[in-house]
């Protein structure tokens, strides 16, 4: 909204011209979302406590988690509100990608809210059934992707190519049919959403990688879509060009700001949990950003921590069904580390270190090309 206001005031108040720079609006969105959450979370936590909106702990989980029972949950709701406000305030709201991401954020936030609400009502760690949750997620993702590809695809010159990380995009890529690409995009969005949700099992374990992944995509969005005068950054770096996606870097900065503020209260011992409301929504948003920036395959590296956590659950489930035995002491994988004696802060810190290294590898892939 402020960007549109700038177009009316740029001749009247020349200092307002700074708003036209994406770099300035990236910083502004970060500060806005950060301050909103830092100021409101103490009040938000008190309200959740007054309403007895607390976390239910799974019966078969580590015994050390029993002390977490009753900790306020659904903290992701304020993250979503902060992201929406900051994004609408600082982005060019005529941008297609912004509205697609806002749709994903809201739809998956609603699914997460329903799941959290069911848990609270049933006083159980089980909310929506897995089948119902997946159905709602795929419907939400498919609806947004269908609108994008049917209505807006030609406007942004978006293609259905998959580019191979570390290799030149002008030589190494393969095109796939539109319907296959849409299905793959939905799988990436839903898969990332659930992977983040599975990772959100320790204080700060999901928050840190979300911040790091968002920062990585902030850089990729800017490089993919921005121009410096007549200099085309994406052409020079041999990365996919997506017109207009530089605005998404502002969305990424809003995620970073709000999640850093959330982490202030979610650090061990946590005063509030993200809940499915936040984890499903943020995960889906990151998955959609991977699709819109043409980093579908590179996202396997960027989402490394989330990917490993999700795969550990899949392997454990399939192996148990086939053999009635377990590979890991417990899944998701972070619970196995707990059971072998690692402290919660040690697991979380090491996960952050690995995530930083993976993000550096992803960024380095640009130069390798």
N, C-alpha and C positions, 0 to 999 in steps of 0.2 A: 504493500500500500504506500509506503514511504517512497518507493521507487517511482510510482506513478505521480506522486505529489511533486517529486523532483522535476519531472518533465514540465510541470506548470510553473515552477518557481525558479528554474535554473537561470532565467534571464533577469529575474527580479533580485534574487539573493545569490550571488555567485559562489559563496562558500558552500552552498548546498550541492554544488556540482560534485563534491566528493562522493555523494551517494551513488553516482553512476558507476563507480568502480566496484567490481565484484569483491576484490580484496578487502575493501572497507566494510562492505556488508557482511562478509564472512566474520570479521571481528565483531561487528555490531550484533549479529545474531548470537554469537557465542556468549557475549557479555549479557545480553538480554535474557537468554534462557538460563544462564548460570545464576543471575541475580533473582529471577523469579523463583527458582527452586530453593536457593539458599534462604530466601526470606520466608517462603511459605511452608517449607517442610516442617519446621517446629510446630506450627499451628496445625498442619495436616496430620502429623503424628499424634498430637493430643486428641484431635477429633476421632481418629481411628481407635484410639485407646478408649475413649468415652463410649464409642459404639460397640466395643468388644470385637472389633474386626481384627482377629489375630490368626496367625499361621497354625495350621494343623500339621502334625508331624507323622510321617508314614511309620507304621508299626514295625516294619522289618528293617528300618534304617539304623545307622550307627546310634548307639545309646547316648553318645555325647550330644546328639541333636535334641534330646528331650528338653534341655534347658531353653531351647528356642521356641518352644510351644507358647503361643499367645503373643508373640512379637507381631506388631502391626504389619499387615500385608497390603497388597494392591497399591504399593507406592508408585508403581509405574503409571498410574492414572495421572499424577501430577507431571511426570516426565512428558507424557503425550500432550497434555494441555500446554506445557511450556514450549514444546517443539512446534505445535500448531500455531501458537501466537507469534513466536519469533519468526517462523517461516512466512506467515502471511504479512508480517510487518516489514520484513527486509528483502523479500524476493520480488522479482517481477511476476506478479500473479497471473500474467497472461501466458506464462510458460507451461507447456503441456506436461513436462516431467514433474513439475511441482504438484500439479493437481492429481496426477497418477499416484505419486508417493503419499500425498495426504489421504487419498482414498484407501490405499493399502494400510497406512498407519491406523486410520479410524476403524476399518473393517476388522482387522486382526485384533485391535484393542478391544472391540466389542466381544469377539470370540473369547479372548482371554478374561474379560470381565464376567461373562456368563460362567466360565469354568471356575473362576475364583468365587463367584457368588454361590454356586452349587456346593462348593467345598464348605463355605461358611454356614450355609443352611443345613447341610447334612452333618456338620461337625466331623468331617472326615477329610483325609488327604486326597480322596478321590472325587473329582468333579465330573465333567462331561466324559462320556465313554470315548475311548480312542477313535472309534469309527465316526461318531458324531462330530468330534473335534476336527478330524481330518476332512470330513465332508464339508463342514463350514469353511475351513481354511481354503480348500481347493475351489469352492464356489466363489469365495471372495477374490482369490488370485485370478481365477479365470474371468470373472466379470471385469476386473480392471484391465487385464491383458487384452480381452476382447475389444473393449472400448478403445484402447490405445492403438491396436493394430487395424481396426476397422475404420476408425474416425481420424486418427492423427498420424498414422505411420508415414504417409506420403509427405505430410507437412514438415516432418523433421528428417526426412530421408533416411529412415531407420532400415537397416538390412537384417537378414536372418543368417548372417555368417557367424561361424564360431572361429575365433582366432586362437592360435596355439601360443601359450606363454613362452617367452624367451626367443621366439622366432619371428622373422620379418613378416609383417602382415600383408605385404604385397606379394609374397610368395607362398606362405604357409597358412592356408585357411580352407575351410570347407563350408559350402552352403547347404542348408537343409530346408525341406519344405516348410511353409509357413505354419501349418497345423502341428508339425513336429516341434518347431521352435516354440510355439505358444505352450505346448505341453511341457517342454523342457523348462521354460521360464517359470511355469507354475510349480514344477517340482523343486526348482532352486529356491523360490520364495517360501514355499511351505516347508521345505527341508531345512532351510536356514532358520526359519521361525521356531521349529521344534527343537533344532540343535541348540539354539540359544536358551530355550526353556529348560532343556535337560542339563545344560551347564550351570544354570542358576540354582545351585544346590549348596553353595558355601558363601559366606559373607564376602562380597566383592569379587567372587570368581567370574561371574558373567559381566559385571560392570566394567572391569578393567579391559578385557578384550573388546567389548563394544566400543569403548572410547578409542582404543588403538585402531580398530578396524575402520571406524568412522573417520579418523584422521587420515588413514591411508586412502580411503575413497575421496576424501576432500581434495587431496593432491591429484588423484587420478581424474576426478571430475573437472577440475580446473584445467589440467593439461589437455584433456580430451576435447573440451568445448571452447576454450578461450583463445583469443587472438591478441597479440601485442602489436597494435597498428595493423600493418599488412603481413606481419610475420605469423604464420600458422604453426603453432607449437606442435600440434599432433602430427603434422606432416613431417616436421623436422625429426621428431622422436620416433616416427614409424609406429604410432599407436592409432587405433581406430578413431575416426573423426565422427562426433555426434553433435550436431548443431544444437545449441541451447542448453546442453547438459551442464555447462559451467554454473548455472543457477543452482544445481543440486548440491554444489559444494557449500552453499549457504545452509541448506537443509542438514548437511553433514555436521557443520559447525554447531547448529542448534542441538543436534543429538549429543555432541561432545559436551557442550556447556551444561545441559540439563543432567546428563549422566554423571559428570564430574561432581556436580552439586549433590546428586543422589548418593554418590559414593561417600561423600562426607558423613552421611548418616548411616550408610550401609556397611562401612568398614567394621571389621571385627572388634568388639561384639556388636552386631548390627542392631540399630534402633528401629529399622523398618526394612521390609523385604519388597522386592519388585513385584512379585506375583506373576501369574500368567498374563495379567493385563499388560504389563510392561514388556515381559520377555518375548511373548509371541508377537507383539506389535513391533518392537525394535528389531527383532530377528527378521521379520518379513520386510521391513523397510530396507535393511541392509542387503537382503537378497534381491530386492527390486532394483536397488542402486547398482548391484553387480550386473544385472541384466541391461539396464539402461546405459551403462558405460561400456558395454561390450567386453566385460571382464568375467564372463560366465565361468571359464575354465580357471583363470587366475584366482578366482574367489576361493577355490579349494585350498590355496595357500593362505590367503588372507583370513579365511575362516578356519584356520588349522585347528585351533583349540576346540571350537564348536564341532568341527567335523569328527575329530577323534572321540569326543564324548558321545556323539550320536552313534558312531560306528561301534563303539564298545557296547552300547545297549542292543544294537541290532545283532551283533555277534553272540552276545550272551543269551539273548532270547532264542535265536535260531539253534544254537548249540544245545541249549537246555531242552528244547522241544525234540531234538533228534536223539539225544543221549541221556537225558535226565541228569546231566552233570553241568557244572559251571566252569568256564575258563577263568573268569575274574572272581575275586572274593565277593564283589558286589559291583553292580553297575548303576549309574554311570561311573566312569573310571575314577573320578575323584574320590568316590567312597572307598574304593580299593586302597588308595593311598592312605586314607584315614585309618582303615583297619590294619594296615601294616605298621602304623605308629607315627605317620607324619602328622604334624600339627596343622590345624586349619590355615593359619597365616603362611606357613611354609608352602603348602600346596598352592595357595592363591598367588603368592609372590612368584613362584616358579612358573606358574601358568602365564602370568603377565610377561615374564622375561621371554618365554618361548614365543608368545604372541608378538612381542616387539621384534624379535629376530625374524619371524615369518613375514611380518609386514615390511621389514627392510629388504628381504629377499624379493618380495612382490614389487617393490619400488625399483630395486636393482634390475629387475627384468626389463624395464623400459630401456635402460642404457645398453643392456646386453643385445637387444634387438638391433 
